[in-house]
Amino acid sequence: MSLYNIFEISGSAMSAQTVRLNTTASNIANADSVASSDGEVYKARHPVFSTIMNQLGNAQSGGVRVAGIVESQAEAIARYQPENPMADDEGYVYAPNISLVEEMANMISASRSYQSNVQVANMTKSLLTKTLTLGQ
Amino acid sequence: MAISFEKAFGVHETALNLKAKRAEVIANNLANADTPNFKSRDIDFKKAFELANSQRASKLIRTHESHIDSRIGTEIPGLSYRIPLQPDTGDGNTVEAQIEQTKFAENAMQYQTSLTFLNSRIKGLISALKGE
């Protein structure tokens, strides 16, 4: 029965969006964590989504999965803060290049997608319940 | 006169099946609303319904285990790509969430309509059997 597949599809999308929300939360939380060198600094993380294909490669009843998480290649921002205990010999600390505006937009998009998938699952649930009581 | 269940349920059984499949396709579109390069798809109900009615009797049966299962990889009849209103979204994704949501709701209503028809058919059969 294909209605049951919808729970799998919507469920996969919900977990993928949760990963996206998680990375966004991590990026926002670490927006101000400084490090003493360019290499040690936190890099913004973003998930990459891909469709789950069936055996023959057609995404008839797929869902979505997180193919991987990529780290941002943006260069760290150097701040002159000689009084900071993390500062290097020249008095610089390095802050991650995270755009808060971008992260907030990402967060809203992820939560909206999550909501629409919850709605789909709910609707499917009521359809299935009605189907089960057919003829009663 | 014998009661034929096949005739009693008529087209509603096929319709219900197709609508369940369509719900799955649209749910998949919504799930992939943020997947790069994903192309939105939908079932053309009219085409799928005609095909389902004409192909009812034809079915391949596996008589040997090394035969390829004919059901694997057979696309749902009438399945095709949706033409997006906004052709370029920047990441090759053609899912328009608002359209998918309305289509899903529409399909759910149609599913419930079919269920109501089936329900009344069953009630009719029951009252015929009881003969009260």
Interface residues (C-beta under 8 A of the other chain):
Chain A: M1 S2 L3 N5 I6 I9 S10 S12 A13 A16 Q17 R20 V48 F49 S50 T51 Q55 L56 N58 A59 Q60 S61 G62 G63 V64 S109 A110 R112 S113 S116 N117 Q119 V120 M123 T124 L127 K130 T131 L134 G135
Chain B: A20 K21 A23 E24 V25 A27 N28 L30 A31 N32 A33 D34 T35 P36 F38 I72 G73 E75 I76 L79 A97 Q101 F104 A105 A108 Y111 Q112 L115 L118 N119 I122 K123 I126
